């Protein structure tokens, strides 16, 4: 399976799981199956964890991916694409988890701040959308460095 296919499957799976979390959360909140008081200890801990995860995963995932891809210049050519695929999958997974959890936590706690977390994570996932041009561009970072050394 190609890098593009793997990344696209992961990208659309994260969006599908976010929609499923929204549907399950809406259904559960509508039927009164789950609700946590946002002012309780549990509610405060859940909201803080989701907010902290979002604030760390989106910029951390994007920035760390950028640095790690640039560091691939020192690796042999056959390893570069495999490592790039791994790094990109991890970036999508980390940011996608934030999207899914923040959507579900919004329905659990009914707090507007969690909608903002979901929005931030959604933008982060969108920035990770794999296209052939993006993959070629990000892989070219490693090639430019190789040519500069010669």
C-alpha positions, -999 to 999 in steps of 0.1 A, spaced: 0 0 0 14 34 -9 21 62 15 -6 83 -1 -32 56 4 -23 49 40 -24 85 49 -57 91 32 -73 61 49 -61 74 83 -73 109 75 -108 99 65 -110 74 93 -103 102 118 -130 123 103 -154 94 102 -147 86 139 -152 123 148 -187 122 131 -194 89 150 -184 106 182 -207 135 175 -236 112 167 -231 91 197 -226 121 219 -257 138 206 -278 107 210 -265 100 245 -270 136 256 -305 138 240 -316 106 258 -300 115 291 -276 85 291 -246 105 302 -240 138 317 -212 150 339 -216 182 359 -189 205 346 -184 220 380 -177 186 397 -142 172 402 -147 148 373 -160 174 350 -131 198 358 -105 171 353 -121 159 320 -122 195 306 -87 203 317 -73 171 302 -91 176 269 -80 213 267 -44 204 277 -43 176 252 -56 198 224 -31 226 232 -2 202 232 -12 178 204 -20 202 176 11 225 176 33 198 190 22 173 163 27 198 135 60 211 147 75 178 157 65 163 123 82 192 106 114 187 125 115 150 122 109 151 84 137 176 80 160 153 101 154 125 75 180 141 53 207 121 71 189 88 65 194 65 35 169 70 6 151 37 11 143 45 47 130 81 41 96 72 27 89 46 53 98 70 81 79 98 65 48 76 64 52 67 100 57 103 112 27 115 92 5 87 105 14 95 141 7 132 135 -28 124 121 -35 99 149 -25 123 177 -44 152 164 -74 131 154 -77 117 189 -80 153 202 -108 159 177 -127 128 186 -123 132 224 -131 169 224 -163 163 204 -175 136 227 -164 155 258 -185 185 247 -217 163 247 -206 148 280 -200 181 298 -220 206 277 -191 232 278 -185 257 250 -147 256 255 -147 220 243 -163 231 210 -133 254 206 -110 225 213 -128 205 187 -124 234 162 -87 237 169 -83 200 164 -104 200 132 -82 227 118 -51 207 128 -65 176 111 -73 197 80 -36 209 79 -26 172 79 -48 164 48 -26 142 26 -23 151 -10 2 139 -35 16 175 -39 20 178 -1 38 145 2 61 153 -27 68 188 -12 75 175 23 97 147 9 116 173 -11 129 188 21 151 158 25 162 159 -11 173 195 -9 194 188 20 210 159 3 219 180 -28 233 208 -6 257 184 11 272 173 -23 
